[in-house]
Amino acid sequence: MRRGVALAVGIGVALLGSACGGRQKAPETASGPVTVTVNGLPPATDTYNRANFEADVKAFEAKFPNIKIDAKEGLMDPQTFSAKIAGGQLEDVFYVYLTDAQNLIAKRQVSDIGAHLGEFPTTKDYKPGLMQVFSDQNGKVYGLPDENYSLGLLYNRKLFTKAGLDPAQPPATWAEVREQAKKLAALGGGVVGYGDYSKSNTGGWHFTAEIYSLGGDVAVKSGDGWKAAFNSPQGRQVLQQLKDMRWSDDTMGQRQLLEYDDLVKLMATDKLGMYIGSTGDLANIVNRFKGTFADFGLGPIPDGKGTLGGGSGYMFKAGLSPEKIKAGLAWLTFKKNPDRIDADNAKAAAKGQPVGLPEPNVWTGASEQKLLAATKKHATIPTENFAAFAAAMSRIPVKLEPPNAQQIYAVLDTAMGKVLTDRDADVDALLAAAEKQVNQILATVK
C-alpha cells in the first residue's frame, strides 16, 4: 500500500516541492566545509525527478560553497529502517513517514533542530498540525514536513455519464455510493460499481479510511497505552455495508481479495465505477496504466466526518553537530521553498508533467497562496474534475494511521476479505476476533 502512495507522492516532489532559492543565510561553520548526507535521490530510471534533484544539488552547492551534499538513493524502506537507524547507518537527514516521527522522538534517535529554525524563515509557514508531528510534548522540534495526502472517492467520469449519473456531482454519502454503484454495475460488460481491497494490508488500510469517514476510530489512547476502538457501530457499518453491496446488491464483482494495483487497473480500463483513493492513484492510472486525467474525478470521502491522511518529512539523525543541523536545514529549505513553486510548475508543465492535482499541502498563509496561484496558473489537467475534493479539504478532518499500522492492517484484512468472500460472514464475530488480536499488537505500544 505504501509503495502505491509513494508513487503518487513522487509526482508531488516534482510539482509542488522541489524548489530552490530563498531567504535563508548560509550557516556558519567552525572550520571548513560541512558534508551532509541526505536521502531522497530518485533512481536513475526516474529520469525527470532525478535530473531535477541533481540540478538542485549543483545549484545548492554553488549558493552554499561551504556545504557539500552527499545524496543517497531511496526514501524509507520499512523492512530495513529500524536496523539501519539502530546501526547508525541512516543518512544525516533522512526521509520518514509522518506515522514514524513520534516513535523516533520517544526513542531519542533524532536531533533537536528547534534552536536553528529562526535562521530559516520559511519554516514558520508550515501548518502547525504538521509541525506537531515532528515535535515532542515540550515543543522541541526534530524534523520538517515535506508532503501530505488524504483519501477521497475516486470515480470514472465516463462510466458515470453512461449510467446517467452526473460526473460533476460525486456521491456525498455512503448511502449514495451504494445506490450509484447499482446503476454503474447495471451497465454490464464486466463493470464493477464499487471496489475495495482485502489483501496485502490494503484492506485494513481502507477499513481505517472508511471508519474515519463515519467518525469512528481504529485505535485510541488509553492511559499510557492504546486500545482497539473499531468494534463499534461505525466499524460494524463499514463491514455490513460492504457485505450488503457484495452479496445483496451484487455491485462489487465476483473477483475479490484485491490489492493495490488491482483497483488501479480496473479503473484505468473503464471496468470500475468508484473506489476510495487519492491523487496518487490518479497519477498511477495515467502514468502506469495509460489512462487520461479527463476521464476521472475525485470527490471527498463519503459522509466526510474524517479521512485517512498521511505523508512524509525529513528528520535529523541523533548526535549531529549544530553545523550539520544548519547545513541540513539549508538543504531542506532550499529544496522546498514557496518562492520557487511557480518556476517549478512552469518547468513541469513544459515537460508534459501533470500540474494541478489537488493535495492537502504543508503550507499556510502567504506560502499557501503562492502554491495555489502557481498551481492554477500552470495547470495542465482539468482541475474542475477534482474540484469537489479540493473544496472539501478544509472541512474534513485528516487523521493519521494508528500505531503499528501495518500489523493492524494485516489483521483487518481478514475481516474485509471474509465479508467479501463469504455470504454468511458474521460481522460481529469478525470484529470481536480482530479486536482481540489488535489489542495484543497495541499492548507493545507505549
N, C-alpha and C positions, 0 to 999 in steps of 0.2 A: 504494500500500500504506500509506504513512504517513498519508494522509488518512483511511483506514479506521480506523487505530489512533487517530488524533486524535479522531475522532467518539466512540470508546469512552472515551478519556481525558477528554473534555469532561464526561461524566457524573460522572467521579470528582472533578472540580473542585467540583461542587455537593455531592456526597455525602460525600466524605472529606476535602476540602482546604479549602474556603472557611471561614475561621474568623477571629474577631477576639477582642479581649480579650487578656489575657496578663500576663506578669510583667516585661516589659522596661520600661526607663525611657525617657523622651523623650531623643533625642540633643541634645547641646548644639551651638549654632551660634555662629559668631563674631559675626555681626550680622544680625538679621532672619530672616525665614522662608527656608526652603530649598524650592525646587521640584525635584521629581524626576520624570523621565519614565519611564513603565513601559509595557510592552505586556501583552497578555493580555485586554484588554477584549473580551468576546463581542460578536458582531454584533447589531444590533437585532432580527434575525429570531429569535435565540435568547433569547426574552423572559424565561424563568426565570433563566438564568445571568446575563444582562445586568442584570436587576433586582438580583440578589444582589451583583454586582460594584459597581454604583453605590451600593448601600446601604453596602457596605464602605468605599468611598471617603468617603462622608459621615460615617460613624462614626469612621473613622480621623482625618480632619481635625478632628473635634470633640475627639478624645482628644489629638491632637498638633497644636495650632494653629500651631506653628512650621514645619509641613511641609505643602506643597501637592503633591497627586498630579495629574500630567498624564498621563492614561491614553490609550493608543492601541489601536485595534482590531488583532486579528491576533496570531499566535504567531510561528512561524518558517517562512518560505517558502524551501525550499532553492534555488529558482530565482533569488532576489534577495538572499539573505542575504549572500553574500560581497561583492557590490558595495556593499551598504548599510554593512557594517562597514568596508570599505576607504575609503568616502567619509565616514565619521564620521556616518552618518545613523541609526544604531541608537539606541534609547532608552537611558537611563542604566542601567536594569535590564531585561534582555531575556531572553526565553524561548529555550532551546536544547534539542536532543535530547542525551541522555547521550553519544551517539557523537561529538558535535562538541566536547565540552568540552576534551579534551586538545589538540586541534589549535589551539584558540583560545589556550590557555595557552602552547603552544610558540611561537606567533607573537606573543606578548606583546600581545594585543588585548583583554585584560581586566585589571581591577584586583584586587590582593591585598586581601582583606577580613578576613584572619585576625586582625589586631590588634584588631578590634572585636567579634569573636564572643562574647567573655566578657560583653559587656553584654546579650546576648540568650540567656538560659539554655536556651530550648527547642532551640536548635541543637545542644546536647550529646546530644540523644536521637535524632539522625539515625543511621541504620545506617552503621557505619564504612566498609563497602564502597562505599556510595553517595557518602560524603564523599571517598573516594579518587578518584572520577571527577572531582571538582572541585578536586583538589589536585595540586601538582607533586611532583617527587621529593624536594624539600627540606621538604615538609609545608606549604607556603604554600597558602592556600585562596582560591578565586576565584569560588565560587558555592555555591548550596544546591539540593538535590534538591527536586522538587515532586511528581512522580508516578512510578509504577513499574508495569510489567506483565510478564507472561510468557505463553507459549503452552502450551496443553494440547490435549486431544481433545474437540471439541465434537460432541455427538450428539443425535439426535432420539429422545426417550423414547417417543413414540407408535409410531414405526416399530420400535423395539426390542421393544416389547410385542407388536406384530403378528407379528414374526418369531420370537417365542418366546425372546427374549433378556431378561436381567434388567436393567432400566433403572437399578437401583441398583449394578450392577457393570460399569462400562465396561471394555473390553479393556485389559489392562495391558502387553501386548507387541505388537510389530508382527505376529508370527505370529497372535495372537488377532484383531488388526484384520483381517487377510486372511481368516480363517475366518468371522468375523462379517459381513464385507462380503458374502460369498457368500449368507448367509441373508437379509440385507437386500435384496440385488438380486433374490433369488428371489421377493420379494413381487410383482414385476411392476408394471404400471401406470406405467412410466417411472421407478421408484425406482432411484436410484444408490446402491450400497453405500458407496462411499468416493470422495471427490472431492479434487482437488488443482489447484493453479494452475500456469500456464506462460506467462503474458503480463504485460506492463507491470511487469516486475521482481518480480512476486509469486511467480513460480516459483522464482527464486533465493532469495527470502526464505524460502519454505517448505523448499527444499532445505537451507538453513542450519539451520533448526529441526530438521529430520529427521536430519541428520548429527550435530548436537549430541546428539540423543536417544540415539544409538548410541555416544557417547563420542568422536566424531571432531571435526575442525576444518575450517573453510574456509580460514583463513589463520593462520600462526604467525609469531612474531618470529624473525628470522634475522640475528644480528649487530645492525647498526644499522638494518636494514630489515625487510621482511616477505616471506614466500613463500607460495604456494598450498599447501594441505595436504589438499585434498579428493579428489585422485586416490589413493584409499586403499581398503582393504576396506570401510570404513564408507560412503564415497561410492558405491562400487560397489553395496553392498547397497541404498542408497536408490533408485538408478535401476533396478536389476534388479527389486526388489520392485514398483515402480510399473509397469514393463513387464509383469511377470507378471500383476498384478492387471488391467491394461488388456486384455491380449491372451489370456492363458491362462484367467483366471477370468471375464472379461467382467463385472466388478463396478464399473467406473468410468464407464460410459455411453459413448455414441458421440460426444457433443459435447466437444471439448477446446479447448485454447488459451484457458483461462478466466482471468479476472482477478477482482479483489476482490469486486465486487457479485454476480458470477455464483453463487458458492457460498452467499453470504448469502441470496440469493433462493431458491435451491433448498432450503435448509434451512427457510426460513420457510414455504414452500409444501408441506412434507412430501414432497419429492422426493429428499431426500438423507439418508443414514443417519449419516455421520461425516465430519469433516474436522478438520484442525489449525486451531485458532482461539483466541480469548481472550474475556474477559468483554466486551470491546468489540464483538465480533461478536454476542454475546447482546443487547447494548443496541441494536445496529443492526437485528437481526432483529425486535425488539419495536417500536422507535420508528419505524423507516423502512418496515418491511415487514409490520407489524401482526401479528407473532407474539405468543405468550404464554409468559412465563417458565416456567410449569409444564410446558410441552411439551418442554423441552430440558434437557440435562445437560452438565456439564463435568467431565472427568476429567483426570488427569495425562497428560503426553505419554508415549506408549508407550515401553517399555524404561527410560525415566527416568534415563539417565546424564547428562543435561543438557538444558536447554531454552533457546530463544532468548528473551531478555527485553530490555527497554529502558525508556524513559521519558523524563523531561524534568526540567528545573530552570531556575533563573534565574542569570544571571551579570551582572557589573558592567562596564560599558564602561571601557576603559583611560583613565587620566588623571583619574578622578573625585577630588574633594576628600574628605577624611575626613568632612565634614559630609554630603555627598551619599551616601557609602557607608553611614553610620549611618542616614540617612533611608531608604535603600533596604532596609536590614536591618529597620528598624522596620516597614516596609510588609509585607515578606515574612513576618515572624513574627507579624504581626497577621492576615494573610490565612490563614495555615496554622498553627493553634495547637491542640494536642490538647485543651485545656480547653474548646474550643467545638464539638468534633465531636458531642457529644450533642445540643446545641441545633440544630446544622445538620441532623443526621439527622432530628430530630423535625420540623423545618420541611419538609424534603424529603418525608417521609412524608405530612405533612398536605396537601401539594400534589400528591400522587399520583405522585411521582417514585420510581423503584426504589431501595430501600435493601437492601443485603445481598449484593451481588455480591462474590465473593472476589477480592481482588487482593493481590499482594505489596506490602506497604505500606512506607513510608520510615522508620517509627519502630522504636525498641527500648524495652525497659524499661517504665516506668510509662506513657509516652506510648502505646506499642503496646497496653497493656492497656486504656487509655481508649478507643482506637479499636475494639478488639474488643468491649468491653462495649456501647458505643453502637450498634455495628452489629447486634449480637444483639438489643438492646432494641427497636430501631425497624425491624427488617427487615420489608419489605413483599413480599418474594418468597420462594418455597420454597427456603431455603438448603440444605436436605438434598439438593437436586438437584445441588449443586455441592460437596458435602462431600468427595468423593474428591479433587478438585483442591485444595481448601483444605488437606486433611490432608497432601498431598504437597509443599506449597510449601517446607517447611523442610528437606526431604531431597533435593530435586532442584536441582543447581547451576544458577544462572541465568547465562548467558553473553551478552555483548553482541555487536552486529553487528561484522563485520570492518571494517578501514579501507576507505574508498572503497566502502562497501557497495552503494550504488545502481548503480555501474558494474559491480561484480562480479555483482550480481543480474541485470543485463541479459545478461551472458554465460551465466550458469547457466540463465536462461530457455530458451535454445536447447536445452540438454541435456534439460531437463524436457519441453519441447514435443516433442522428437524421439521420446523413448521412449513418449510418449502418443499420437503420431500415425503412427508408423512401426513396423509389426510387426517389421521386420528391422533396427531400430536397433542399432548396435554400441556397447554401453555403454562398453567400454574406450576406443574411439576418441573418443567424445564427451568423456570425462573428460580424455583427453590433450590434445585441442584446447582445451578450456576452461581447462585448467591453463596452457597457453602464453599464452593471452590474459590471464588473471588475473595471471600473473607480470609481464606488461608493465604492467598497471594498478598493481600493488603496488610496482613499481620507482620510482614517483613519491612513495611514502610514506616519510617519514623520522621 
